[in-house]
């Protein structure tokens, strides 16, 4: 196995380990289904606003932009700058 592939696998493994550790500690704070879905209604305005905005942007970037790129071509990706 070459060094480049080894470094990539190491980076992905470290990233996955960090995500698992964060998930483990975050799961200790969830006591009920309400905590899971609504954060126990303890989120502030900015957290909710950014979460809603990120959800909308994700849908557009995942579905809309890729579809537009397929239909129009590479020149459609100037939209990303906007």
ChimeraX commands (.cxc) that place a marker at each C-alpha (Angstrom):
marker #1 position 0.00,0.00,0.00 radius 0.5
marker #1 position 1.42,3.37,-0.94 radius 0.5
marker #1 position 1.84,6.28,1.45 radius 0.5
marker #1 position -0.86,8.43,-0.17 radius 0.5
marker #1 position -3.56,5.79,0.32 radius 0.5
marker #1 position -2.39,5.15,3.87 radius 0.5
marker #1 position -2.66,8.85,4.72 radius 0.5
marker #1 position -6.16,9.05,3.24 radius 0.5
marker #1 position -7.33,6.02,5.20 radius 0.5
marker #1 position -5.78,7.43,8.38 radius 0.5
marker #1 position -7.51,10.79,7.88 radius 0.5
marker #1 position -10.90,9.14,7.28 radius 0.5
marker #1 position -10.41,6.88,10.31 radius 0.5
marker #1 position -9.54,9.81,12.57 radius 0.5
marker #1 position -12.54,11.77,11.27 radius 0.5
marker #1 position -14.87,8.80,11.88 radius 0.5
marker #1 position -13.47,8.34,15.39 radius 0.5
marker #1 position -14.06,12.01,16.22 radius 0.5
marker #1 position -17.66,11.77,14.97 radius 0.5
marker #1 position -18.25,8.65,17.06 radius 0.5
marker #1 position -16.86,10.33,20.17 radius 0.5
marker #1 position -19.05,13.41,19.64 radius 0.5
marker #1 position -22.07,11.17,19.09 radius 0.5
marker #1 position -21.35,9.18,22.23 radius 0.5
marker #1 position -21.13,12.24,24.46 radius 0.5
marker #1 position -24.13,13.91,22.79 radius 0.5
marker #1 position -26.24,10.78,23.31 radius 0.5
marker #1 position -25.71,11.09,27.07 radius 0.5
marker #1 position -27.64,14.39,27.03 radius 0.5
marker #1 position -30.73,12.92,25.31 radius 0.5
marker #1 position -33.22,11.71,27.90 radius 0.5
marker #1 position -36.44,11.47,25.87 radius 0.5
marker #1 position -37.79,11.55,22.33 radius 0.5
marker #1 position -38.62,15.24,22.84 radius 0.5
marker #1 position -34.94,15.93,23.56 radius 0.5
marker #1 position -33.99,14.14,20.36 radius 0.5
marker #1 position -36.37,15.94,18.02 radius 0.5
marker #1 position -36.79,19.34,19.66 radius 0.5
marker #1 position -33.72,19.59,21.89 radius 0.5
marker #1 position -36.02,19.79,24.87 radius 0.5
marker #1 position -37.14,23.19,23.53 radius 0.5
marker #1 position -33.93,24.71,24.84 radius 0.5
marker #1 position -32.51,26.01,21.57 radius 0.5
marker #1 position -32.07,29.71,21.10 radius 0.5
marker #1 position -33.27,31.81,18.20 radius 0.5
marker #1 position -29.99,31.77,16.27 radius 0.5
marker #1 position -29.59,27.98,16.55 radius 0.5
marker #1 position -33.06,27.42,15.14 radius 0.5
marker #1 position -32.60,30.04,12.42 radius 0.5
marker #1 position -29.28,28.63,11.24 radius 0.5
marker #1 position -30.62,25.08,11.36 radius 0.5
marker #1 position -33.63,25.99,9.22 radius 0.5
marker #1 position -31.44,27.89,6.77 radius 0.5
marker #1 position -28.93,25.04,6.51 radius 0.5
marker #1 position -31.73,22.56,5.82 radius 0.5
marker #1 position -33.01,24.63,2.90 radius 0.5
marker #1 position -29.55,25.21,1.48 radius 0.5
marker #1 position -28.70,21.52,1.71 radius 0.5
marker #1 position -31.76,20.57,-0.31 radius 0.5
marker #1 position -30.92,23.12,-2.98 radius 0.5
marker #1 position -27.24,22.18,-3.19 radius 0.5
marker #1 position -27.87,18.43,-3.18 radius 0.5
marker #1 position -30.76,18.30,-5.62 radius 0.5
marker #1 position -31.23,21.61,-7.37 radius 0.5
marker #1 position -27.67,22.57,-8.18 radius 0.5
marker #1 position -26.59,19.13,-9.33 radius 0.5
marker #1 position -29.68,18.86,-11.53 radius 0.5
marker #1 position -29.04,22.31,-12.95 radius 0.5
marker #1 position -25.43,21.37,-13.62 radius 0.5
marker #1 position -26.56,18.27,-15.44 radius 0.5
marker #1 position -29.13,20.12,-17.51 radius 0.5
marker #1 position -27.13,23.26,-18.36 radius 0.5
marker #1 position -23.52,22.18,-17.98 radius 0.5
marker #1 position -20.52,23.52,-16.10 radius 0.5
marker #1 position -21.48,27.15,-16.74 radius 0.5
marker #1 position -24.44,26.67,-14.34 radius 0.5
marker #1 position -22.13,26.40,-11.35 radius 0.5
marker #1 position -21.55,30.17,-11.23 radius 0.5
marker #1 position -24.66,30.09,-9.02 radius 0.5
marker #1 position -22.48,28.76,-6.20 radius 0.5
marker #1 position -20.76,32.14,-5.96 radius 0.5
marker #1 position -24.10,33.82,-5.40 radius 0.5
marker link #1:1,2 radius 0.2
marker link #1:2,3 radius 0.2
marker link #1:3,4 radius 0.2
marker link #1:4,5 radius 0.2
marker link #1:5,6 radius 0.2
marker link #1:6,7 radius 0.2
marker link #1:7,8 radius 0.2
marker link #1:8,9 radius 0.2
marker link #1:9,10 radius 0.2
marker link #1:10,11 radius 0.2
marker link #1:11,12 radius 0.2
marker link #1:12,13 radius 0.2
marker link #1:13,14 radius 0.2
marker link #1:14,15 radius 0.2
marker link #1:15,16 radius 0.2
marker link #1:16,17 radius 0.2
marker link #1:17,18 radius 0.2
marker link #1:18,19 radius 0.2
marker link #1:19,20 radius 0.2
marker link #1:20,21 radius 0.2
marker link #1:21,22 radius 0.2
marker link #1:22,23 radius 0.2
marker link #1:23,24 radius 0.2
marker link #1:24,25 radius 0.2
marker link #1:25,26 radius 0.2
marker link #1:26,27 radius 0.2
marker link #1:27,28 radius 0.2
marker link #1:28,29 radius 0.2
marker link #1:29,30 radius 0.2
marker link #1:30,31 radius 0.2
marker link #1:31,32 radius 0.2
marker link #1:32,33 radius 0.2
marker link #1:33,34 radius 0.2
marker link #1:34,35 radius 0.2
marker link #1:35,36 radius 0.2
marker link #1:36,37 radius 0.2
marker link #1:37,38 radius 0.2
marker link #1:38,39 radius 0.2
marker link #1:39,40 radius 0.2
marker link #1:40,41 radius 0.2
marker link #1:41,42 radius 0.2
marker link #1:42,43 radius 0.2
marker link #1:43,44 radius 0.2
marker link #1:44,45 radius 0.2
marker link #1:45,46 radius 0.2
marker link #1:46,47 radius 0.2
marker link #1:47,48 radius 0.2
marker link #1:48,49 radius 0.2
marker link #1:49,50 radius 0.2
marker link #1:50,51 radius 0.2
marker link #1:51,52 radius 0.2
marker link #1:52,53 radius 0.2
marker link #1:53,54 radius 0.2
marker link #1:54,55 radius 0.2
marker link #1:55,56 radius 0.2
marker link #1:56,57 radius 0.2
marker link #1:57,58 radius 0.2
marker link #1:58,59 radius 0.2
marker link #1:59,60 radius 0.2
marker link #1:60,61 radius 0.2
marker link #1:61,62 radius 0.2
marker link #1:62,63 radius 0.2
marker link #1:63,64 radius 0.2
marker link #1:64,65 radius 0.2
marker link #1:65,66 radius 0.2
marker link #1:66,67 radius 0.2
marker link #1:67,68 radius 0.2
marker link #1:68,69 radius 0.2
marker link #1:69,70 radius 0.2
marker link #1:70,71 radius 0.2
marker link #1:71,72 radius 0.2
marker link #1:72,73 radius 0.2
marker link #1:73,74 radius 0.2
marker link #1:74,75 radius 0.2
marker link #1:75,76 radius 0.2
marker link #1:76,77 radius 0.2
marker link #1:77,78 radius 0.2
marker link #1:78,79 radius 0.2
marker link #1:79,80 radius 0.2
marker link #1:80,81 radius 0.2
marker link #1:81,82 radius 0.2
view
